[in-house]
Amino acid sequence: MSRTSARHRHGFFLVLVLVVVAVATMAVYSFTELMLAADETAYLQGDLVQARLNVDTGVETVRLVLASPPADRDEMGGVYENASLFRSIAITNELDGPVQRFSVIAPGISDTGSLGGIRFGLQDESARINVNALLVLEENSDAIGMLTTLSGGSAAADGILGDAISGGSGATSGSDETLDAENIAVELLLTLPGMDEAIADAILDWIDEDSEPRAMGCEDEYYSSLSTPYACPNEPLKSVEELLLVRGVTPQLLFGADTNRNGVLDLDEQQRTAASIDTSGALGWAAYLTVHGGENNKTAAGDPRVNINGEDLEVLYDELLTALGDETFASFIVAYRMYGKSSIENSTALLAANALSGGDEVSDEADSASESEKELWSVDVMEDVDLTAGPAVEINQVLDLIDAEVTIGDGEEAVVYMSPFISDPTLMSEYLPLLMDQLSTQDVDVLPGRINLNEAPAEILAGISLVDADTMAAILEARNASGAGAGAYGSGSATDRTHETWPLTEGIVSLDQMRALMPLVTAGGDVFRAQVIGFDETTGLAARGEAIIDATTVNPRVVAYRDLTHLGRGFEISVLRGY
């Protein structure tokens, strides 16, 4: 009996050893699994770092491209849509392992002129409304209003471009009010889907320098009464997202259904929000607004433009000869500075005379002379001109030179000379691109951001009330016929639309209408937005970032950067690869 019990006790140790071995095995297995997971995490983290470096490489590549003058970019294929520069660009080669790549994607423009689809290229910030520049429009409202009146501008507020912006404007539908140039800043904002005058006034109150609220706006009195009070800064916006602090602005209004911020409405976003690309405000205001934007006051070759308002006319004459290569053109411009009449002064006289005559058409004093008493300008006239006398007139815009006149002499000896710049569309298509490229009326390095006629969506063009609705619709139709961005640098189009005066040279607008548009529109800016996706073509692991690059300096600089990796890749690998 006792021997059997002893044998049983000896067998118990065997079981105990087996249990210990099993537990130790499980511990080793768990530790191994943990180490493998840590190893995979380390590799994954390294791959993610590589993906972010791919994005950084893409941003630096864009900076390098933008360091070239527009003419050189044109030879490379431009930056609007250029797959060879911006689609699936290899950073490493196959010998170094999986190929690392980056793509640069921007929202496209649909056939109706609205945002839709994608393209491989950069987005010009001038294709958006620069919120910080709206106050400049208000400050110059008198001059803009004068030009608008002469051009027959203003349009009904209920949908300036018809179907292209159906339901998109925040202006009251069916209103009999007109878009007044004095309120151009508000009217530009009102074209945004879901915008109303109260929010527009609140936005302008947020960025203006005074503490007086507009009619429907608000200042510190409102913001200090909130449960979490804060001050109204009364200074320019630092980012579009800052608008979320403005009364009435919500995340839904600002960002719409574009939850991953890739600039397009993806299928899952459409299903989740029951929205489509045709839904008003689907992409939010952020797709139409910016706080950056500017234009280099330089030629396409990257040289400074000639300031035709220079004080030393002898120096100006030499500069014009070099830039234009035409003595007749150069001599007339300096003669106009001495003997011409300011366009603003001329416009004031015309408006006053028109008001006194009860609206009948009137002409200025120079037009009273018959054409037979006028002579076409000749460089020979310069023999009687003393450039050391200095200028008497400042030119408001380059278009002032077209159909201008100068009167040399007094009394019966006075002779009226007509400009060599004649307002014939065929002739203008020859000389106007040269004038717009080489000349400027301001001695500044950078011009404030205006709206890009070649790339701005129809919703933004709807807010430009400086011409009538039919004219703006014709501009949009002409642009859409050859595609947005066509005619700009690198588009490959035969049509020269590298300057904002292309609607004039193509006969779409009159000279007066173009004068009214000039303060607000451009054909291209020099601040660009790049959405860069860096990815591993084998694993599909990706990082995404959005950079705003200011190319108005010698070395383009990143003025804003946002890491969007946490919002997902944004696009399928097949889209990024391009195959």
C-alpha positions as CSV (number, residue, x, y, z in Angstrom):
1,M,0.0,0.0,0.0
2,S,2.7,2.4,0.9
3,R,4.8,1.4,-2.1
4,T,2.0,2.2,-4.4
5,S,1.5,5.6,-2.8
6,A,5.2,6.4,-3.3
7,R,5.0,5.5,-7.0
8,H,2.1,7.8,-7.4
9,R,4.0,10.7,-5.7
10,H,7.0,10.2,-8.0
11,G,4.7,10.5,-11.2
12,F,3.3,13.8,-9.9
13,F,6.6,15.5,-10.5
14,L,6.5,14.6,-14.1
15,V,3.2,16.3,-14.6
16,L,4.5,19.4,-12.8
17,V,7.6,19.5,-15.1
18,L,5.3,19.3,-18.1
19,V,3.2,22.2,-16.8
20,V,6.3,24.3,-16.2
21,V,7.6,23.6,-19.7
22,A,4.3,24.4,-21.3
23,V,4.1,27.7,-19.4
24,A,7.7,28.6,-20.3
25,T,6.9,27.7,-23.9
26,M,3.9,30.0,-24.0
27,A,5.9,32.8,-22.4
28,V,8.7,32.4,-25.0
29,Y,6.1,32.3,-27.7
30,S,4.4,35.4,-26.4
31,F,7.7,37.2,-26.1
32,T,8.6,36.2,-29.6
33,E,5.2,37.5,-30.9
34,L,5.8,40.7,-29.1
35,M,9.3,41.1,-30.5
36,L,8.0,40.3,-34.0
37,A,5.2,43.0,-33.6
38,A,7.8,45.5,-32.3
39,D,10.0,44.6,-35.3
40,E,7.1,45.1,-37.7
41,T,6.2,48.4,-36.0
42,A,9.8,49.6,-36.3
43,Y,9.8,48.7,-40.0
44,L,6.4,50.3,-40.5
45,Q,7.5,53.4,-38.7
46,G,10.6,53.5,-40.9
47,D,8.4,53.1,-44.0
48,L,6.1,55.9,-42.7
49,V,9.2,58.1,-42.2
50,Q,10.2,57.3,-45.8
51,A,6.7,58.2,-47.0
52,R,7.0,61.6,-45.3
53,L,10.4,62.1,-46.8
54,N,8.8,61.3,-50.2
55,V,6.3,64.2,-49.6
56,D,9.2,66.5,-48.6
57,T,11.0,65.5,-51.8
58,G,7.9,66.4,-53.8
59,V,7.6,69.8,-52.1
60,E,11.2,70.6,-52.8
61,T,10.8,69.5,-56.4
62,V,7.9,71.9,-56.8
63,R,10.0,74.7,-55.3
64,L,12.7,73.9,-57.8
65,V,10.3,74.1,-60.7
66,L,8.8,77.4,-59.4
67,A,12.3,78.9,-59.1
68,S,12.3,79.0,-62.9
69,P,10.7,82.0,-64.7
70,P,7.3,81.4,-66.3
71,A,8.8,81.2,-69.8
72,D,11.1,78.4,-68.7
73,R,8.2,76.6,-67.0
74,D,6.3,76.9,-70.2
75,E,9.1,75.0,-72.0
76,M,8.8,72.3,-69.4
77,G,5.1,71.9,-70.0
78,G,3.8,74.3,-67.4
79,V,2.5,73.7,-63.9
80,Y,-1.3,73.6,-64.5
81,E,-1.5,70.0,-65.8
82,N,1.8,68.2,-66.4
83,A,1.9,64.5,-65.8
84,S,5.6,64.3,-66.7
85,L,6.5,66.6,-63.8
86,F,3.9,65.7,-61.2
87,R,2.6,62.1,-61.7
88,S,4.2,59.1,-60.0
89,I,7.7,60.6,-60.0
90,A,10.3,58.0,-59.0
91,I,12.7,59.0,-56.2
92,T,14.6,55.8,-55.9
93,N,15.5,53.0,-58.4
94,E,14.7,49.3,-58.3
95,L,18.2,48.4,-57.2
96,D,17.7,50.1,-53.9
97,G,14.5,48.1,-53.1
98,P,10.9,49.1,-53.5
99,V,10.6,52.3,-55.6
100,Q,9.5,55.4,-53.7
101,R,7.4,57.9,-55.6
102,F,5.4,61.1,-55.2
103,S,2.5,62.6,-57.1
104,V,1.1,66.2,-57.0
105,I,-2.6,66.4,-57.5
106,A,-5.0,69.4,-57.8
107,P,-8.7,69.8,-58.3
108,G,-9.8,70.0,-61.9
109,I,-12.4,72.2,-63.6
110,S,-15.4,70.6,-65.2
111,D,-17.0,71.5,-68.5
112,T,-19.4,73.8,-66.7
113,G,-16.5,75.7,-65.1
114,S,-17.0,74.4,-61.6
115,L,-14.6,72.3,-59.5
116,G,-14.6,68.7,-60.5
117,G,-12.2,65.8,-61.2
118,I,-8.4,65.9,-60.7
119,R,-5.3,66.8,-62.6
120,F,-1.6,66.4,-62.0
121,G,-0.3,69.9,-61.3
122,L,-0.4,72.9,-59.0
123,Q,-3.3,75.1,-58.0
124,D,-2.8,78.8,-58.4
125,E,-3.9,80.6,-55.2
126,S,-5.2,83.4,-57.5
127,A,-7.9,81.0,-58.5
128,R,-9.4,81.5,-55.1
129,I,-10.8,84.6,-53.4
130,N,-8.1,86.2,-51.2
131,V,-10.0,87.1,-48.1
132,N,-7.2,89.5,-46.9
133,A,-7.4,91.4,-50.2
134,L,-11.1,92.2,-49.9
135,L,-10.4,95.3,-47.9
136,V,-8.3,96.7,-50.7
137,L,-11.3,96.4,-52.9
138,E,-13.3,98.4,-50.4
139,E,-10.7,101.1,-50.1
140,N,-10.7,101.6,-53.9
141,S,-14.4,101.2,-54.4
142,D,-14.8,104.8,-55.8
143,A,-12.4,104.3,-58.6
144,I,-13.7,100.8,-59.4
145,G,-17.3,102.1,-59.3
146,M,-16.4,104.8,-61.8
147,L,-14.9,102.3,-64.2
148,T,-17.9,100.0,-63.8
149,T,-20.4,102.8,-64.5
150,L,-18.6,103.6,-67.7
151,S,-18.5,100.0,-68.8
152,G,-22.1,99.4,-68.2
153,G,-21.4,96.9,-65.4
154,S,-23.5,95.4,-62.6
155,A,-25.7,92.4,-62.9
156,A,-28.8,91.0,-61.3
157,A,-27.9,89.3,-58.1
158,D,-29.8,86.0,-58.7
159,G,-27.3,83.9,-60.6
160,I,-24.9,85.6,-62.8
161,L,-23.7,82.6,-64.8
162,G,-26.9,80.6,-65.1
163,D,-26.7,76.9,-64.9
164,A,-23.0,76.9,-64.0
165,I,-23.7,78.3,-60.6
166,S,-27.3,77.3,-60.2
167,G,-28.1,77.4,-56.5
168,G,-24.5,78.3,-55.7
169,S,-24.9,82.0,-54.9
170,G,-25.7,83.2,-51.5
171,A,-27.5,86.2,-53.0
172,T,-31.2,86.3,-52.7
173,S,-32.8,84.6,-55.6
174,G,-35.1,86.8,-57.7
175,S,-33.9,90.0,-56.1
176,D,-34.2,93.2,-58.1
177,E,-31.1,94.6,-56.5
178,T,-27.9,94.9,-58.5
179,L,-24.4,94.1,-57.6
180,D,-22.9,97.4,-56.6
181,A,-19.2,97.9,-57.1
182,E,-19.0,99.7,-53.8
183,N,-20.0,96.3,-52.2
184,I,-17.8,94.2,-54.4
185,A,-16.1,92.6,-51.3
186,V,-19.4,91.5,-49.9
187,E,-20.7,90.4,-53.3
188,L,-17.7,88.2,-53.9
189,L,-18.3,86.5,-50.6
190,L,-22.0,86.1,-51.3
191,T,-21.3,83.9,-54.3
192,L,-20.1,81.2,-51.9
193,P,-22.8,78.5,-51.3
194,G,-24.6,79.1,-48.0
195,M,-23.0,82.6,-47.5
196,D,-25.3,85.4,-46.3
197,E,-24.7,89.1,-45.8
198,A,-24.5,88.7,-42.0
199,I,-21.6,86.3,-42.2
200,A,-19.9,88.3,-45.0
201,D,-20.0,91.4,-42.8
202,A,-18.8,89.5,-39.8
203,I,-15.8,88.2,-41.8
204,L,-14.9,91.7,-43.0
205,D,-15.3,93.1,-39.4
206,W,-12.9,90.3,-38.3
207,I,-10.1,91.5,-40.6
208,D,-10.6,95.3,-40.8
209,E,-8.6,97.6,-38.6
210,D,-11.4,99.4,-36.9
211,S,-13.7,98.3,-34.1
212,E,-16.9,99.6,-35.6
213,P,-19.3,96.8,-36.7
214,R,-20.8,96.9,-40.2
215,A,-24.6,97.0,-40.6
216,M,-24.9,93.2,-40.2
217,G,-21.5,92.5,-38.7
218,C,-20.0,92.2,-35.2
219,E,-16.9,93.2,-33.3
220,D,-15.6,92.6,-29.7
221,E,-19.0,93.3,-28.1
222,Y,-20.3,90.0,-29.6
223,Y,-17.2,87.8,-29.1
224,S,-16.6,89.0,-25.5
225,S,-20.2,87.9,-24.6
226,L,-19.6,84.3,-25.6
227,S,-19.4,81.5,-22.9
228,T,-15.7,81.3,-23.9
229,P,-14.9,84.9,-24.8
230,Y,-12.1,85.9,-27.1
231,A,-11.2,89.2,-28.9
232,C,-11.8,90.2,-32.5
233,P,-8.2,90.5,-33.9
234,N,-8.9,93.2,-36.5
235,E,-6.0,92.0,-38.6
236,P,-5.5,89.8,-41.7
237,L,-6.3,86.1,-41.4
238,K,-3.4,83.8,-40.8
239,S,-5.2,80.8,-42.3
240,V,-8.6,80.0,-43.8
241,E,-9.3,77.8,-40.7
242,E,-9.3,80.9,-38.6
243,L,-12.7,81.7,-40.1
244,L,-14.2,79.1,-37.7
245,L,-13.9,81.7,-35.0
246,V,-16.1,84.2,-36.9
247,R,-19.7,84.4,-36.0
248,G,-21.9,82.1,-38.2
249,V,-19.1,80.1,-39.8
250,T,-19.4,76.4,-39.1
251,P,-17.2,73.4,-40.0
252,Q,-19.9,72.2,-42.4
253,L,-19.9,75.5,-44.2
254,L,-16.1,75.8,-44.3
255,F,-15.2,72.2,-45.2
256,G,-18.4,70.7,-46.7
257,A,-18.5,67.0,-47.3
258,D,-14.8,66.8,-48.2
259,T,-13.8,65.1,-44.9
260,N,-10.4,63.9,-46.1
261,R,-9.5,67.4,-47.6
262,N,-8.3,66.0,-50.9
263,G,-10.2,68.5,-53.0
264,V,-12.6,66.1,-54.5
265,L,-15.8,64.4,-53.4
266,D,-15.1,60.7,-53.0
267,L,-17.7,58.0,-53.3
268,D,-17.8,57.2,-49.6
269,E,-18.1,60.9,-48.8
270,Q,-21.1,61.2,-51.3
271,Q,-22.7,58.1,-49.6
272,R,-22.1,59.3,-46.1
273,T,-23.4,62.9,-46.6
274,A,-25.9,62.2,-49.4
275,A,-24.2,64.8,-51.5
276,S,-22.8,64.9,-55.0
277,I,-20.3,67.1,-56.8
278,D,-23.3,69.0,-58.1
279,T,-24.6,69.7,-54.6
280,S,-24.2,73.3,-53.7
281,G,-21.4,73.8,-51.1
282,A,-20.3,70.1,-51.3
283,L,-16.6,71.1,-51.1
284,G,-17.1,73.9,-48.6
285,W,-15.8,77.4,-48.6
286,A,-12.2,76.3,-48.0
287,A,-12.1,75.2,-51.7
288,Y,-12.7,78.8,-52.8
289,L,-10.9,80.9,-50.2
290,T,-7.2,81.7,-49.5
291,V,-5.2,84.1,-47.4
292,H,-2.3,83.9,-49.8
293,G,-1.9,85.1,-53.3
294,G,0.3,87.5,-55.3
295,E,1.8,88.2,-58.7
296,N,5.4,88.9,-59.6
297,N,5.7,92.3,-61.2
298,K,8.0,90.7,-63.8
299,T,8.1,89.7,-67.4
300,A,7.7,86.1,-68.5
301,A,11.5,85.9,-68.8
302,G,11.8,86.9,-65.1
303,D,13.0,90.5,-65.7
304,P,11.5,93.5,-63.8
305,R,8.8,95.3,-65.8
306,V,9.2,98.9,-66.8
307,N,7.3,101.3,-64.5
308,I,5.7,103.7,-67.0
309,N,5.0,106.1,-64.1
310,G,8.7,106.8,-63.6
311,E,9.6,110.4,-62.8
312,D,12.7,110.6,-65.0
313,L,11.3,110.6,-68.6
314,E,14.7,110.4,-70.2
315,V,15.5,107.2,-68.3
316,L,11.9,106.0,-69.0
317,Y,12.3,106.5,-72.7
318,D,15.5,104.5,-72.8
319,E,13.9,101.7,-70.7
320,L,10.9,101.6,-73.0
321,L,13.1,101.4,-76.1
322,T,14.9,98.4,-74.7
323,A,11.7,96.7,-73.5
324,L,9.5,97.3,-76.5
325,G,12.0,97.6,-79.3
326,D,9.8,100.2,-81.0
327,E,10.5,104.0,-81.1
328,T,7.0,104.9,-81.9
329,F,5.6,103.0,-78.9
330,A,8.2,104.3,-76.6
331,S,7.9,108.0,-77.7
332,F,4.2,108.1,-77.5
333,I,4.2,106.7,-73.9
334,V,6.5,109.4,-72.6
335,A,4.6,112.1,-74.6
336,Y,1.4,110.9,-73.0
337,R,3.0,111.3,-69.6
338,M,3.6,114.9,-70.5
339,Y,0.6,115.9,-72.6
340,G,-2.1,113.3,-72.0
341,K,-5.1,113.3,-69.7
342,S,-5.5,111.1,-66.7
343,S,-8.1,108.3,-67.3
344,I,-9.6,108.9,-63.8
345,E,-9.9,112.6,-64.5
346,N,-11.4,111.9,-67.9
347,S,-13.9,109.5,-66.4
348,T,-15.0,111.9,-63.7
349,A,-15.7,114.6,-66.4
350,L,-17.6,112.1,-68.5
351,L,-19.8,111.0,-65.6
352,A,-20.5,114.5,-64.5
353,A,-21.4,115.5,-68.0
354,N,-23.6,112.4,-68.4
355,A,-25.5,113.2,-65.2
356,L,-26.1,116.8,-66.3
357,S,-27.3,115.7,-69.7
358,G,-29.9,113.3,-68.3
359,G,-28.1,110.2,-69.3
360,D,-27.5,111.1,-73.0
361,E,-24.2,110.0,-74.5
362,V,-21.5,112.6,-74.2
363,S,-17.9,112.9,-75.3
364,D,-15.0,114.6,-73.8
365,E,-13.4,117.8,-75.1
366,A,-10.8,116.0,-77.2
367,D,-13.5,114.1,-79.0
368,S,-15.1,117.4,-80.2
369,A,-12.4,117.7,-82.8
370,S,-13.0,115.9,-86.0
371,E,-10.8,113.0,-87.0
372,S,-9.5,115.0,-89.9
373,E,-7.9,117.5,-87.4
374,K,-6.0,114.8,-85.7
375,E,-2.8,113.1,-86.7
376,L,-1.4,109.7,-86.0
377,W,1.5,109.8,-83.6
378,S,5.0,109.7,-85.2
379,V,8.4,109.5,-83.6
380,D,9.4,112.6,-85.5
381,V,7.2,114.7,-83.1
382,M,9.8,113.9,-80.4
383,E,12.0,116.6,-81.9
384,D,9.7,119.2,-80.4
385,V,9.4,117.5,-77.0
386,D,11.6,118.3,-74.0
387,L,11.7,115.3,-71.8
388,T,13.5,117.3,-69.0
389,A,10.3,119.1,-68.4
390,G,9.1,116.1,-66.4
391,P,5.7,114.3,-66.4
392,A,2.3,115.9,-65.8
393,V,0.1,112.8,-65.9
394,E,0.2,109.5,-64.1
395,I,-1.1,106.5,-66.0
396,N,-3.7,104.5,-64.1
397,Q,-3.4,101.3,-66.1
398,V,-1.7,100.2,-69.3
399,L,-5.1,100.2,-71.2
400,D,-5.1,104.0,-70.8
401,L,-2.7,104.1,-73.7
402,I,-5.2,102.6,-76.1
403,D,-7.0,105.2,-78.3
404,A,-5.4,107.9,-76.1
405,E,-4.6,111.3,-77.4
406,V,-1.9,113.9,-76.7
407,T,-2.2,117.6,-77.5
408,I,1.0,119.4,-78.2
409,G,1.0,123.2,-78.5
410,D,-1.4,125.9,-77.5
411,G,-4.3,127.7,-79.1
412,E,-4.4,127.5,-82.9
413,E,-1.0,125.9,-83.0
414,A,-2.2,122.9,-80.9
415,V,-2.0,119.6,-82.7
416,V,-3.8,116.5,-81.4
417,Y,-2.0,113.2,-82.0
418,M,-3.7,109.8,-81.9
419,S,-2.2,106.8,-80.1
420,P,-0.4,104.1,-82.2
421,F,-2.2,101.7,-79.9
422,I,-5.6,101.3,-81.7
423,S,-8.5,99.5,-80.2
424,D,-8.9,97.0,-83.1
425,P,-9.0,93.4,-81.8
426,T,-6.7,92.2,-84.5
427,L,-4.1,94.9,-83.8
428,M,-4.5,94.5,-80.0
429,S,-3.7,90.8,-80.3
430,E,-0.4,91.8,-81.7
431,Y,0.8,94.6,-79.4
432,L,-1.2,94.2,-76.2
433,P,0.6,91.0,-75.0
434,L,3.9,92.8,-75.4
435,L,2.6,95.8,-73.4
436,M,1.1,93.7,-70.6
437,D,4.3,91.6,-70.3
438,Q,6.8,94.4,-70.3
439,L,5.0,97.4,-68.7
440,S,3.6,98.2,-65.2
441,T,2.1,101.2,-63.6
442,Q,3.5,100.4,-60.2
443,D,7.0,100.4,-58.8
444,V,6.5,97.3,-56.6
445,D,8.0,93.8,-56.7
446,V,4.7,92.0,-55.9
447,L,1.2,92.9,-56.9
448,P,-1.7,91.9,-54.6
449,G,-3.7,88.8,-55.4
450,R,-6.3,89.1,-58.0
451,I,-8.7,86.5,-59.4
452,N,-7.3,84.2,-62.1
453,L,-9.6,84.3,-65.1
454,N,-8.0,81.1,-66.5
455,E,-8.4,78.9,-63.5
456,A,-11.0,80.3,-61.1
457,P,-14.2,78.2,-60.8
458,A,-17.5,79.6,-62.1
459,E,-18.7,80.2,-58.6
460,I,-16.0,82.8,-58.0
461,L,-16.4,84.4,-61.4
462,A,-20.0,84.9,-60.5
463,G,-19.1,87.5,-57.9
464,I,-17.3,89.7,-60.4
465,S,-20.0,92.2,-61.0
466,L,-17.9,94.7,-62.9
467,V,-19.4,93.6,-66.2
468,D,-22.9,92.4,-67.1
469,A,-24.0,88.8,-66.8
470,D,-24.0,88.0,-70.5
471,T,-20.4,89.3,-70.9
472,M,-19.2,87.2,-67.9
473,A,-21.0,84.2,-69.3
474,A,-19.3,84.7,-72.6
475,I,-15.9,84.8,-70.9
476,L,-16.6,81.6,-69.1
477,E,-17.8,79.9,-72.3
478,A,-14.7,80.9,-74.2
479,R,-12.5,79.6,-71.4
480,N,-14.4,76.3,-71.1
481,A,-14.3,75.8,-74.9
482,S,-10.5,75.3,-74.7
483,G,-10.4,74.1,-71.1
484,A,-9.5,75.9,-67.9
485,G,-5.9,77.0,-67.9
486,A,-5.7,76.9,-71.7
487,G,-3.6,79.7,-73.1
488,A,-1.7,80.1,-69.9
489,Y,1.9,79.1,-69.6
490,G,2.4,75.5,-70.5
491,S,-1.1,74.8,-71.6
492,G,0.0,73.9,-75.1
493,S,-2.8,76.1,-76.5
494,A,-2.3,78.2,-79.6
495,T,-4.4,80.9,-77.9
496,D,-2.4,83.5,-76.0
497,R,-4.1,83.9,-72.7
498,T,-1.1,84.6,-70.6
499,H,-2.4,88.1,-69.7
500,E,-5.7,89.2,-68.3
501,T,-6.6,91.2,-71.4
502,W,-7.4,88.1,-73.5
503,P,-11.1,88.7,-73.3
504,L,-10.4,92.1,-75.0
505,T,-8.1,90.8,-77.7
506,E,-10.6,88.0,-78.5
507,G,-13.4,90.6,-78.8
508,I,-15.5,89.3,-75.9
509,V,-15.4,92.6,-73.9
510,S,-15.1,96.2,-74.9
511,L,-12.2,98.4,-73.9
512,D,-14.2,100.1,-71.1
513,Q,-15.3,96.7,-69.8
514,M,-11.7,95.5,-69.7
515,R,-10.7,98.7,-67.9
516,A,-13.3,97.9,-65.2
517,L,-12.1,94.3,-64.9
518,M,-8.4,95.0,-64.7
519,P,-8.3,95.9,-60.9
520,L,-9.8,92.5,-60.0
521,V,-8.6,89.9,-62.5
522,T,-5.3,88.4,-63.7
523,A,-4.3,85.5,-65.9
524,G,-2.0,83.9,-63.4
525,G,-0.4,84.4,-60.0
526,D,2.9,83.3,-58.4
527,V,1.7,81.6,-55.2
528,F,0.8,78.0,-55.6
529,R,-0.9,75.2,-53.6
530,A,0.6,71.6,-54.0
531,Q,-1.1,68.5,-52.6
532,V,1.8,66.0,-52.5
533,I,1.3,62.3,-51.9
534,G,4.4,60.3,-51.2
535,F,4.0,56.5,-51.5
536,D,5.7,53.1,-51.8
537,E,4.5,51.6,-55.1
538,T,4.8,48.0,-53.6
539,T,3.1,48.3,-50.2
540,G,0.9,51.3,-51.0
541,L,1.9,53.0,-47.7
542,A,1.6,56.7,-48.2
543,A,1.9,60.1,-46.6
544,R,0.1,63.3,-47.7
545,G,0.8,66.9,-47.2
546,E,-0.4,70.3,-48.6
547,A,2.1,73.1,-49.1
548,I,1.5,76.7,-50.2
549,I,4.6,77.9,-52.0
550,D,5.3,81.6,-52.6
551,A,7.2,82.0,-55.9
552,T,7.3,85.8,-55.8
553,T,10.8,85.6,-54.2
554,V,14.1,84.5,-55.8
555,N,14.0,81.3,-53.8
556,P,10.4,80.1,-53.6
557,R,9.4,79.5,-50.0
558,V,6.8,77.4,-48.2
559,V,4.6,79.9,-46.5
560,A,2.1,77.2,-45.1
561,Y,2.2,73.5,-44.7
562,R,-0.4,71.0,-43.5
563,D,0.2,67.3,-42.8
564,L,-2.9,65.4,-44.1
565,T,-1.5,61.9,-43.5
566,H,-4.0,61.3,-40.7
567,L,-6.9,61.8,-43.1
568,G,-5.7,59.0,-45.3
569,R,-4.0,58.7,-48.7
570,G,-6.8,60.5,-50.4
571,F,-6.5,58.6,-53.7
572,E,-6.2,55.0,-54.9
573,I,-2.7,53.8,-55.7
574,S,-3.8,53.2,-59.3
575,V,-4.7,56.9,-59.6
576,L,-1.3,58.0,-58.1
577,R,0.6,55.7,-60.4
578,G,-1.4,56.8,-63.4
579,Y,-1.9,53.2,-64.6
